[in-house]
Amino acid sequence: MPTGPHDADDHTGEERPDGREPRRITVVRDGPLLVEGPVEVVLPDGTTASSDRFLVAICTCRRSRAYPWCDTSHRRRAR
């Protein structure tokens, strides 16, 4: 069932041409992006941060002291 405007290419369970499963990313309202790992994040300065964890939280508020990884700093944000 489509949930947004970008679901036109919805994964139907068929094997992709490259044989890889799609990476699942979950958007948390007022929080991080949860990405099924392992992941490699390319930062604006060209450096990379890697994680072999099965699930990683990517900071979207840029307040994290462990950026690009979320450290829950978004919870302290004044609303």
PDB file of N, CA, C and O in Angstrom:
ATOM      1  N   MET A   1       0.842  -1.176   0.000  1.00  0.00           N
ATOM      2  CA  MET A   1       0.000   0.000   0.000  1.00  0.00           C
ATOM      3  C   MET A   1       0.885   1.236   0.000  1.00  0.00           C
ATOM      4  O   MET A   1       1.728   1.382   0.885  1.00  0.00           O
ATOM      5  N   PRO A   2       0.716   2.126  -0.966  1.00  0.00           N
ATOM      6  CA  PRO A   2       1.521   3.345  -1.021  1.00  0.00           C
ATOM      7  C   PRO A   2       1.270   4.228   0.196  1.00  0.00           C
ATOM      8  O   PRO A   2       0.140   4.369   0.664  1.00  0.00           O
ATOM      9  N   THR A   3       2.365   4.822   0.698  1.00  0.00           N
ATOM     10  CA  THR A   3       2.248   5.700   1.855  1.00  0.00           C
ATOM     11  C   THR A   3       2.706   7.111   1.564  1.00  0.00           C
ATOM     12  O   THR A   3       2.661   7.961   2.454  1.00  0.00           O
ATOM     13  N   GLY A   4       3.140   7.386   0.368  1.00  0.00           N
ATOM     14  CA  GLY A   4       3.615   8.722   0.053  1.00  0.00           C
ATOM     15  C   GLY A   4       3.787   8.917  -1.436  1.00  0.00           C
ATOM     16  O   GLY A   4       3.575   7.988  -2.214  1.00  0.00           O
ATOM     17  N   PRO A   5       4.168  10.115  -1.841  1.00  0.00           N
ATOM     18  CA  PRO A   5       4.264  10.437  -3.260  1.00  0.00           C
ATOM     19  C   PRO A   5       5.401   9.742  -3.990  1.00  0.00           C
ATOM     20  O   PRO A   5       5.429   9.735  -5.220  1.00  0.00           O
ATOM     21  N   HIS A   6       6.336   9.158  -3.256  1.00  0.00           N
ATOM     22  CA  HIS A   6       7.499   8.535  -3.900  1.00  0.00           C
ATOM     23  C   HIS A   6       7.403   7.023  -3.912  1.00  0.00           C
ATOM     24  O   HIS A   6       8.425   6.348  -4.045  1.00  0.00           O
ATOM     25  N   ASP A   7       6.198   6.466  -3.777  1.00  0.00           N
ATOM     26  CA  ASP A   7       6.024   5.024  -3.735  1.00  0.00           C
ATOM     27  C   ASP A   7       5.717   4.413  -5.097  1.00  0.00           C
ATOM     28  O   ASP A   7       5.313   3.252  -5.172  1.00  0.00           O
ATOM     29  N   ALA A   8       5.900   5.162  -6.162  1.00  0.00           N
ATOM     30  CA  ALA A   8       5.602   4.642  -7.486  1.00  0.00           C
ATOM     31  C   ALA A   8       6.454   3.425  -7.816  1.00  0.00           C
ATOM     32  O   ALA A   8       6.009   2.544  -8.551  1.00  0.00           O
ATOM     33  N   ASP A   9       7.676   3.363  -7.282  1.00  0.00           N
ATOM     34  CA  ASP A   9       8.567   2.242  -7.533  1.00  0.00           C
ATOM     35  C   ASP A   9       8.544   1.274  -6.360  1.00  0.00           C
ATOM     36  O   ASP A   9       9.588   0.760  -5.958  1.00  0.00           O
ATOM     37  N   ASP A  10       7.364   1.020  -5.807  1.00  0.00           N
ATOM     38  CA  ASP A  10       7.196   0.151  -4.648  1.00  0.00           C
ATOM     39  C   ASP A  10       7.810  -1.216  -4.908  1.00  0.00           C
ATOM     40  O   ASP A  10       7.599  -1.804  -5.969  1.00  0.00           O
ATOM     41  N   HIS A  11       8.570  -1.723  -3.942  1.00  0.00           N
ATOM     42  CA  HIS A  11       9.205  -3.042  -4.043  1.00  0.00           C
ATOM     43  C   HIS A  11       8.132  -4.111  -3.904  1.00  0.00           C
ATOM     44  O   HIS A  11       7.443  -4.156  -2.885  1.00  0.00           O
ATOM     45  N   THR A  12       7.975  -4.954  -4.883  1.00  0.00           N
ATOM     46  CA  THR A  12       6.895  -5.937  -4.901  1.00  0.00           C
ATOM     47  C   THR A  12       7.338  -7.323  -4.463  1.00  0.00           C
ATOM     48  O   THR A  12       6.576  -8.279  -4.610  1.00  0.00           O
ATOM     49  N   GLY A  13       8.524  -7.459  -3.937  1.00  0.00           N
ATOM     50  CA  GLY A  13       9.010  -8.761  -3.521  1.00  0.00           C
ATOM     51  C   GLY A  13       9.775  -9.483  -4.611  1.00  0.00           C
ATOM     52  O   GLY A  13      10.382 -10.525  -4.363  1.00  0.00           O
ATOM     53  N   GLU A  14       9.751  -8.936  -5.820  1.00  0.00           N
ATOM     54  CA  GLU A  14      10.507  -9.540  -6.905  1.00  0.00           C
ATOM     55  C   GLU A  14      11.979  -9.215  -6.731  1.00  0.00           C
ATOM     56  O   GLU A  14      12.332  -8.180  -6.167  1.00  0.00           O
ATOM     57  N   GLU A  15      12.838 -10.106  -7.220  1.00  0.00           N
ATOM     58  CA  GLU A  15      14.271  -9.858  -7.107  1.00  0.00           C
ATOM     59  C   GLU A  15      14.664  -8.686  -7.984  1.00  0.00           C
ATOM     60  O   GLU A  15      14.224  -8.580  -9.129  1.00  0.00           O
ATOM     61  N   ARG A  16      15.497  -7.803  -7.440  1.00  0.00           N
ATOM     62  CA  ARG A  16      15.983  -6.662  -8.202  1.00  0.00           C
ATOM     63  C   ARG A  16      17.009  -7.140  -9.211  1.00  0.00           C
ATOM     64  O   ARG A  16      17.635  -8.182  -9.017  1.00  0.00           O
ATOM     65  N   PRO A  17      17.190  -6.378 -10.298  1.00  0.00           N
ATOM     66  CA  PRO A  17      18.153  -6.779 -11.327  1.00  0.00           C
ATOM     67  C   PRO A  17      19.566  -6.977 -10.791  1.00  0.00           C
ATOM     68  O   PRO A  17      20.296  -7.836 -11.283  1.00  0.00           O
ATOM     69  N   ASP A  18      19.964  -6.190  -9.783  1.00  0.00           N
ATOM     70  CA  ASP A  18      21.319  -6.325  -9.248  1.00  0.00           C
ATOM     71  C   ASP A  18      21.401  -7.405  -8.168  1.00  0.00           C
ATOM     72  O   ASP A  18      22.487  -7.678  -7.657  1.00  0.00           O
ATOM     73  N   GLY A  19      20.262  -8.028  -7.809  1.00  0.00           N
ATOM     74  CA  GLY A  19      20.261  -9.128  -6.847  1.00  0.00           C
ATOM     75  C   GLY A  19      20.309  -8.691  -5.391  1.00  0.00           C
ATOM     76  O   GLY A  19      20.303  -9.541  -4.500  1.00  0.00           O
ATOM     77  N   ARG A  20      20.358  -7.384  -5.123  1.00  0.00           N
ATOM     78  CA  ARG A  20      20.463  -6.902  -3.746  1.00  0.00           C
ATOM     79  C   ARG A  20      19.089  -6.545  -3.196  1.00  0.00           C
ATOM     80  O   ARG A  20      18.201  -6.116  -3.933  1.00  0.00           O
ATOM     81  N   GLU A  21      18.931  -6.727  -1.905  1.00  0.00           N
ATOM     82  CA  GLU A  21      17.716  -6.302  -1.224  1.00  0.00           C
ATOM     83  C   GLU A  21      17.807  -4.798  -0.979  1.00  0.00           C
ATOM     84  O   GLU A  21      18.901  -4.277  -0.766  1.00  0.00           O
ATOM     85  N   PRO A  22      16.680  -4.094  -1.006  1.00  0.00           N
ATOM     86  CA  PRO A  22      16.726  -2.665  -0.718  1.00  0.00           C
ATOM     87  C   PRO A  22      17.046  -2.407   0.739  1.00  0.00           C
ATOM     88  O   PRO A  22      16.662  -3.189   1.609  1.00  0.00           O
ATOM     89  N   ARG A  23      17.739  -1.328   1.012  1.00  0.00           N
ATOM     90  CA  ARG A  23      18.074  -0.919   2.375  1.00  0.00           C
ATOM     91  C   ARG A  23      16.837  -0.259   2.963  1.00  0.00           C
ATOM     92  O   ARG A  23      16.239   0.602   2.317  1.00  0.00           O
ATOM     93  N   ARG A  24      16.437  -0.641   4.177  1.00  0.00           N
ATOM     94  CA  ARG A  24      15.257  -0.045   4.812  1.00  0.00           C
ATOM     95  C   ARG A  24      15.680   1.136   5.672  1.00  0.00           C
ATOM     96  O   ARG A  24      16.579   1.019   6.505  1.00  0.00           O
ATOM     97  N   ILE A  25      15.022   2.282   5.464  1.00  0.00           N
ATOM     98  CA  ILE A  25      15.256   3.494   6.242  1.00  0.00           C
ATOM     99  C   ILE A  25      13.923   3.925   6.833  1.00  0.00           C
ATOM    100  O   ILE A  25      12.930   4.057   6.117  1.00  0.00           O
ATOM    101  N   THR A  26      13.905   4.142   8.139  1.00  0.00           N
ATOM    102  CA  THR A  26      12.690   4.565   8.821  1.00  0.00           C
ATOM    103  C   THR A  26      12.880   5.987   9.315  1.00  0.00           C
ATOM    104  O   THR A  26      13.848   6.286  10.014  1.00  0.00           O
ATOM    105  N   VAL A  27      11.950   6.866   8.951  1.00  0.00           N
ATOM    106  CA  VAL A  27      12.000   8.257   9.377  1.00  0.00           C
ATOM    107  C   VAL A  27      11.257   8.377  10.706  1.00  0.00           C
ATOM    108  O   VAL A  27      10.085   8.012  10.797  1.00  0.00           O
ATOM    109  N   VAL A  28      11.935   8.887  11.737  1.00  0.00           N
ATOM    110  CA  VAL A  28      11.342   9.082  13.053  1.00  0.00           C
ATOM    111  C   VAL A  28      10.988  10.554  13.189  1.00  0.00           C
ATOM    112  O   VAL A  28      11.857  11.419  13.079  1.00  0.00           O
ATOM    113  N   ARG A  29       9.722  10.836  13.426  1.00  0.00           N
ATOM    114  CA  ARG A  29       9.285  12.226  13.551  1.00  0.00           C
ATOM    115  C   ARG A  29      10.049  12.918  14.677  1.00  0.00           C
ATOM    116  O   ARG A  29      10.120  12.399  15.791  1.00  0.00           O
ATOM    117  N   ASP A  30      10.614  14.075  14.393  1.00  0.00           N
ATOM    118  CA  ASP A  30      11.419  14.839  15.353  1.00  0.00           C
ATOM    119  C   ASP A  30      12.587  14.024  15.893  1.00  0.00           C
ATOM    120  O   ASP A  30      13.025  14.246  17.022  1.00  0.00           O
ATOM    121  N   GLY A  31      13.091  13.095  15.109  1.00  0.00           N
ATOM    122  CA  GLY A  31      14.192  12.251  15.553  1.00  0.00           C
ATOM    123  C   GLY A  31      15.109  11.884  14.406  1.00  0.00           C
ATOM    124  O   GLY A  31      15.155  12.581  13.392  1.00  0.00           O
ATOM    125  N   PRO A  32      15.838  10.793  14.561  1.00  0.00           N
ATOM    126  CA  PRO A  32      16.832  10.389  13.564  1.00  0.00           C
ATOM    127  C   PRO A  32      16.224   9.576  12.426  1.00  0.00           C
ATOM    128  O   PRO A  32      15.037   9.249  12.437  1.00  0.00           O
ATOM    129  N   LEU A  33      17.053   9.263  11.460  1.00  0.00           N
ATOM    130  CA  LEU A  33      16.733   8.265  10.448  1.00  0.00           C
ATOM    131  C   LEU A  33      17.283   6.945  10.957  1.00  0.00           C
ATOM    132  O   LEU A  33      18.459   6.867  11.314  1.00  0.00           O
ATOM    133  N   LEU A  34      16.471   5.919  10.999  1.00  0.00           N
ATOM    134  CA  LEU A  34      16.934   4.590  11.405  1.00  0.00           C
ATOM    135  C   LEU A  34      17.227   3.800  10.144  1.00  0.00           C
ATOM    136  O   LEU A  34      16.345   3.606   9.308  1.00  0.00           O
ATOM    137  N   VAL A  35      18.462   3.345  10.006  1.00  0.00           N
ATOM    138  CA  VAL A  35      18.916   2.676   8.798  1.00  0.00           C
ATOM    139  C   VAL A  35      19.381   1.271   9.153  1.00  0.00           C
ATOM    140  O   VAL A  35      20.197   1.085  10.056  1.00  0.00           O
ATOM    141  N   GLU A  36      18.850   0.280   8.430  1.00  0.00           N
ATOM    142  CA  GLU A  36      19.326  -1.084   8.632  1.00  0.00           C
ATOM    143  C   GLU A  36      20.748  -1.160   8.105  1.00  0.00           C
ATOM    144  O   GLU A  36      21.013  -0.819   6.952  1.00  0.00           O
ATOM    145  N   GLY A  37      21.661  -1.611   8.957  1.00  0.00           N
ATOM    146  CA  GLY A  37      23.080  -1.607   8.629  1.00  0.00           C
ATOM    147  C   GLY A  37      23.530  -2.886   7.987  1.00  0.00           C
ATOM    148  O   GLY A  37      22.713  -3.766   7.713  1.00  0.00           O
ATOM    149  N   PRO A  38      24.796  -3.006   7.743  1.00  0.00           N
ATOM    150  CA  PRO A  38      25.846  -2.025   7.991  1.00  0.00           C
ATOM    151  C   PRO A  38      25.729  -0.846   7.021  1.00  0.00           C
ATOM    152  O   PRO A  38      25.142  -0.958   5.945  1.00  0.00           O
ATOM    153  N   VAL A  39      26.306   0.288   7.434  1.00  0.00           N
ATOM    154  CA  VAL A  39      26.218   1.495   6.608  1.00  0.00           C
ATOM    155  C   VAL A  39      27.559   2.209   6.549  1.00  0.00           C
ATOM    156  O   VAL A  39      28.426   2.040   7.406  1.00  0.00           O
ATOM    157  N   GLU A  40      27.691   3.005   5.514  1.00  0.00           N
ATOM    158  CA  GLU A  40      28.821   3.915   5.367  1.00  0.00           C
ATOM    159  C   GLU A  40      28.218   5.262   4.998  1.00  0.00           C
ATOM    160  O   GLU A  40      27.496   5.365   4.006  1.00  0.00           O
ATOM    161  N   VAL A  41      28.505   6.303   5.789  1.00  0.00           N
ATOM    162  CA  VAL A  41      27.957   7.636   5.574  1.00  0.00           C
ATOM    163  C   VAL A  41      29.074   8.534   5.075  1.00  0.00           C
ATOM    164  O   VAL A  41      30.133   8.632   5.694  1.00  0.00           O
ATOM    165  N   VAL A  42      28.826   9.188   3.948  1.00  0.00           N
ATOM    166  CA  VAL A  42      29.796  10.143   3.404  1.00  0.00           C
ATOM    167  C   VAL A  42      29.392  11.528   3.905  1.00  0.00           C
ATOM    168  O   VAL A  42      28.287  11.999   3.636  1.00  0.00           O
ATOM    169  N   LEU A  43      30.296  12.169   4.634  1.00  0.00           N
ATOM    170  CA  LEU A  43      30.046  13.476   5.238  1.00  0.00           C
ATOM    171  C   LEU A  43      30.344  14.596   4.247  1.00  0.00           C
ATOM    172  O   LEU A  43      31.024  14.363   3.248  1.00  0.00           O
ATOM    173  N   PRO A  44      29.847  15.818   4.503  1.00  0.00           N
ATOM    174  CA  PRO A  44      30.053  16.938   3.575  1.00  0.00           C
ATOM    175  C   PRO A  44      31.514  17.222   3.233  1.00  0.00           C
ATOM    176  O   PRO A  44      31.815  17.696   2.137  1.00  0.00           O
ATOM    177  N   ASP A  45      32.431  16.930   4.176  1.00  0.00           N
ATOM    178  CA  ASP A  45      33.851  17.186   3.897  1.00  0.00           C
ATOM    179  C   ASP A  45      34.526  16.039   3.143  1.00  0.00           C
ATOM    180  O   ASP A  45      35.731  16.080   2.896  1.00  0.00           O
ATOM    181  N   GLY A  46      33.748  15.016   2.779  1.00  0.00           N
ATOM    182  CA  GLY A  46      34.283  13.896   2.011  1.00  0.00           C
ATOM    183  C   GLY A  46      34.747  12.719   2.849  1.00  0.00           C
ATOM    184  O   GLY A  46      35.015  11.651   2.299  1.00  0.00           O
ATOM    185  N   THR A  47      34.850  12.878   4.159  1.00  0.00           N
ATOM    186  CA  THR A  47      35.236  11.763   5.018  1.00  0.00           C
ATOM    187  C   THR A  47      34.058  10.809   5.156  1.00  0.00           C
ATOM    188  O   THR A  47      32.915  11.166   4.869  1.00  0.00           O
ATOM    189  N   THR A  48      34.352   9.592   5.600  1.00  0.00           N
ATOM    190  CA  THR A  48      33.295   8.602   5.764  1.00  0.00           C
ATOM    191  C   THR A  48      33.254   8.110   7.206  1.00  0.00           C
ATOM    192  O   THR A  48      34.271   8.058   7.896  1.00  0.00           O
ATOM    193  N   ALA A  49      32.062   7.756   7.633  1.00  0.00           N
ATOM    194  CA  ALA A  49      31.843   7.139   8.938  1.00  0.00           C
ATOM    195  C   ALA A  49      31.150   5.816   8.663  1.00  0.00           C
ATOM    196  O   ALA A  49      30.182   5.771   7.904  1.00  0.00           O
ATOM    197  N   SER A  50      31.631   4.741   9.267  1.00  0.00           N
ATOM    198  CA  SER A  50      31.084   3.406   9.022  1.00  0.00           C
ATOM    199  C   SER A  50      30.585   2.772  10.300  1.00  0.00           C
ATOM    200  O   SER A  50      31.093   3.036  11.389  1.00  0.00           O
ATOM    201  N   SER A  51      29.573   1.924  10.145  1.00  0.00           N
ATOM    202  CA  SER A  51      29.054   1.158  11.269  1.00  0.00           C
ATOM    203  C   SER A  51      28.640  -0.218  10.772  1.00  0.00           C
ATOM    204  O   SER A  51      28.017  -0.346   9.718  1.00  0.00           O
ATOM    205  N   ASP A  52      28.991  -1.245  11.537  1.00  0.00           N
ATOM    206  CA  ASP A  52      28.617  -2.623  11.208  1.00  0.00           C
ATOM    207  C   ASP A  52      27.395  -3.078  11.990  1.00  0.00           C
ATOM    208  O   ASP A  52      27.013  -4.245  11.905  1.00  0.00           O
ATOM    209  N   ARG A  53      26.773  -2.180  12.750  1.00  0.00           N
ATOM    210  CA  ARG A  53      25.598  -2.537  13.546  1.00  0.00           C
ATOM    211  C   ARG A  53      24.431  -2.907  12.641  1.00  0.00           C
ATOM    212  O   ARG A  53      24.389  -2.496  11.481  1.00  0.00           O
ATOM    213  N   PHE A  54      23.480  -3.683  13.166  1.00  0.00           N
ATOM    214  CA  PHE A  54      22.328  -4.096  12.363  1.00  0.00           C
ATOM    215  C   PHE A  54      21.322  -2.966  12.182  1.00  0.00           C
ATOM    216  O   PHE A  54      20.515  -3.005  11.252  1.00  0.00           O
ATOM    217  N   LEU A  55      21.357  -1.951  13.061  1.00  0.00           N
ATOM    218  CA  LEU A  55      20.491  -0.783  12.947  1.00  0.00           C
ATOM    219  C   LEU A  55      21.248   0.421  13.482  1.00  0.00           C
ATOM    220  O   LEU A  55      21.780   0.383  14.591  1.00  0.00           O
ATOM    221  N   VAL A  56      21.299   1.489  12.693  1.00  0.00           N
ATOM    222  CA  VAL A  56      21.981   2.702  13.132  1.00  0.00           C
ATOM    223  C   VAL A  56      21.018   3.875  13.063  1.00  0.00           C
ATOM    224  O   VAL A  56      20.105   3.896  12.238  1.00  0.00           O
ATOM    225  N   ALA A  57      21.230   4.856  13.942  1.00  0.00           N
ATOM    226  CA  ALA A  57      20.423   6.071  13.970  1.00  0.00           C
ATOM    227  C   ALA A  57      21.279   7.215  13.433  1.00  0.00           C
ATOM    228  O   ALA A  57      22.307   7.560  14.015  1.00  0.00           O
ATOM    229  N   ILE A  58      20.846   7.792  12.327  1.00  0.00           N
ATOM    230  CA  ILE A  58      21.555   8.887  11.691  1.00  0.00           C
ATOM    231  C   ILE A  58      20.924  10.199  12.170  1.00  0.00           C
ATOM    232  O   ILE A  58      19.714  10.389  12.047  1.00  0.00           O
ATOM    233  N   CYS A  59      21.740  11.094  12.711  1.00  0.00           N
ATOM    234  CA  CYS A  59      21.268  12.372  13.234  1.00  0.00           C
ATOM    235  C   CYS A  59      20.762  13.254  12.101  1.00  0.00           C
ATOM    236  O   CYS A  59      21.417  13.385  11.067  1.00  0.00           O
ATOM    237  N   THR A  60      19.585  13.864  12.302  1.00  0.00           N
ATOM    238  CA  THR A  60      19.057  14.808  11.318  1.00  0.00           C
ATOM    239  C   THR A  60      18.980  16.227  11.877  1.00  0.00           C
ATOM    240  O   THR A  60      18.719  17.170  11.129  1.00  0.00           O
ATOM    241  N   CYS A  61      19.204  16.392  13.190  1.00  0.00           N
ATOM    242  CA  CYS A  61      19.109  17.731  13.790  1.00  0.00           C
ATOM    243  C   CYS A  61      20.473  18.431  13.870  1.00  0.00           C
ATOM    244  O   CYS A  61      20.543  19.633  14.122  1.00  0.00           O
ATOM    245  N   ARG A  62      21.543  17.681  13.657  1.00  0.00           N
ATOM    246  CA  ARG A  62      22.926  18.181  13.700  1.00  0.00           C
ATOM    247  C   ARG A  62      23.364  18.649  15.086  1.00  0.00           C
ATOM    248  O   ARG A  62      24.349  19.379  15.197  1.00  0.00           O
ATOM    249  N   ARG A  63      22.655  18.248  16.148  1.00  0.00           N
ATOM    250  CA  ARG A  63      23.039  18.604  17.516  1.00  0.00           C
ATOM    251  C   ARG A  63      23.893  17.517  18.172  1.00  0.00           C
ATOM    252  O   ARG A  63      24.458  17.741  19.243  1.00  0.00           O
ATOM    253  N   SER A  64      23.991  16.377  17.560  1.00  0.00           N
ATOM    254  CA  SER A  64      24.679  15.240  18.147  1.00  0.00           C
ATOM    255  C   SER A  64      26.175  15.499  18.298  1.00  0.00           C
ATOM    256  O   SER A  64      26.822  16.008  17.382  1.00  0.00           O
ATOM    257  N   ARG A  65      26.706  15.149  19.442  1.00  0.00           N
ATOM    258  CA  ARG A  65      28.164  15.233  19.652  1.00  0.00           C
ATOM    259  C   ARG A  65      28.882  14.077  18.971  1.00  0.00           C
ATOM    260  O   ARG A  65      30.105  14.089  18.832  1.00  0.00           O
ATOM    261  N   ALA A  66      28.112  13.077  18.549  1.00  0.00           N
ATOM    262  CA  ALA A  66      28.673  11.909  17.869  1.00  0.00           C
ATOM    263  C   ALA A  66      28.305  11.916  16.378  1.00  0.00           C
ATOM    264  O   ALA A  66      28.297  10.867  15.734  1.00  0.00           O
ATOM    265  N   TYR A  67      28.000  13.100  15.835  1.00  0.00           N
ATOM    266  CA  TYR A  67      27.551  13.223  14.451  1.00  0.00           C
ATOM    267  C   TYR A  67      28.457  12.455  13.504  1.00  0.00           C
ATOM    268  O   TYR A  67      29.675  12.579  13.631  1.00  0.00           O
ATOM    269  N   PRO A  68      27.945  11.670  12.565  1.00  0.00           N
ATOM    270  CA  PRO A  68      26.588  11.625  12.058  1.00  0.00           C
ATOM    271  C   PRO A  68      25.649  10.692  12.837  1.00  0.00           C
ATOM    272  O   PRO A  68      24.478  10.566  12.481  1.00  0.00           O
ATOM    273  N   TRP A  69      26.140  10.050  13.877  1.00  0.00           N
ATOM    274  CA  TRP A  69      25.308   9.132  14.657  1.00  0.00           C
ATOM    275  C   TRP A  69      24.479   9.921  15.676  1.00  0.00           C
ATOM    276  O   TRP A  69      24.968  10.890  16.256  1.00  0.00           O
ATOM    277  N   CYS A  70      23.259   9.519  15.889  1.00  0.00           N
ATOM    278  CA  CYS A  70      22.365  10.187  16.823  1.00  0.00           C
ATOM    279  C   CYS A  70      22.753   9.834  18.257  1.00  0.00           C
ATOM    280  O   CYS A  70      23.013   8.673  18.569  1.00  0.00           O
ATOM    281  N   ASP A  71      22.789  10.853  19.131  1.00  0.00           N
ATOM    282  CA  ASP A  71      23.031  10.610  20.560  1.00  0.00           C
ATOM    283  C   ASP A  71      21.846  11.097  21.393  1.00  0.00           C
ATOM    284  O   ASP A  71      21.985  11.337  22.593  1.00  0.00           O
ATOM    285  N   THR A  72      20.690  11.243  20.763  1.00  0.00           N
ATOM    286  CA  THR A  72      19.419  11.692  21.350  1.00  0.00           C
ATOM    287  C   THR A  72      19.426  13.167  21.754  1.00  0.00           C
ATOM    288  O   THR A  72      18.583  13.576  22.552  1.00  0.00           O
ATOM    289  N   SER A  73      20.338  13.967  21.237  1.00  0.00           N
ATOM    290  CA  SER A  73      20.355  15.395  21.535  1.00  0.00           C
ATOM    291  C   SER A  73      19.073  16.079  21.079  1.00  0.00           C
ATOM    292  O   SER A  73      18.700  17.113  21.633  1.00  0.00           O
ATOM    293  N   HIS A  74      18.393  15.525  20.084  1.00  0.00           N
ATOM    294  CA  HIS A  74      17.149  16.123  19.594  1.00  0.00           C
ATOM    295  C   HIS A  74      16.080  16.159  20.684  1.00  0.00           C
ATOM    296  O   HIS A  74      15.157  16.970  20.605  1.00  0.00           O
ATOM    297  N   ARG A  75      16.181  15.313  21.683  1.00  0.00           N
ATOM    298  CA  ARG A  75      15.186  15.285  22.766  1.00  0.00           C
ATOM    299  C   ARG A  75      15.277  16.517  23.645  1.00  0.00           C
ATOM    300  O   ARG A  75      14.290  16.890  24.279  1.00  0.00           O
ATOM    301  N   ARG A  76      16.436  17.160  23.701  1.00  0.00           N
ATOM    302  CA  ARG A  76      16.634  18.341  24.544  1.00  0.00           C
ATOM    303  C   ARG A  76      16.271  19.641  23.836  1.00  0.00           C
ATOM    304  O   ARG A  76      16.381  20.717  24.424  1.00  0.00           O
ATOM    305  N   ARG A  77      15.848  19.553  22.601  1.00  0.00           N
ATOM    306  CA  ARG A  77      15.518  20.731  21.803  1.00  0.00           C
ATOM    307  C   ARG A  77      14.257  21.407  22.342  1.00  0.00           C
ATOM    308  O   ARG A  77      13.263  20.735  22.617  1.00  0.00           O
ATOM    309  N   ALA A  78      14.292  22.722  22.492  1.00  0.00           N
ATOM    310  CA  ALA A  78      13.113  23.482  22.905  1.00  0.00           C
ATOM    311  C   ALA A  78      12.122  23.523  21.765  1.00  0.00           C
ATOM    312  O   ALA A  78      12.504  23.766  20.620  1.00  0.00           O
ATOM    313  N   ARG A  79      10.858  23.291  22.058  1.00  0.00           N
ATOM    314  CA  ARG A  79       9.828  23.293  21.012  1.00  0.00           C
ATOM    315  C   ARG A  79       9.075  24.559  20.980  1.00  0.00           C
ATOM    316  O   ARG A  79       8.173  24.721  20.157  1.00  0.00           O
TER     317      ARG A  79
END
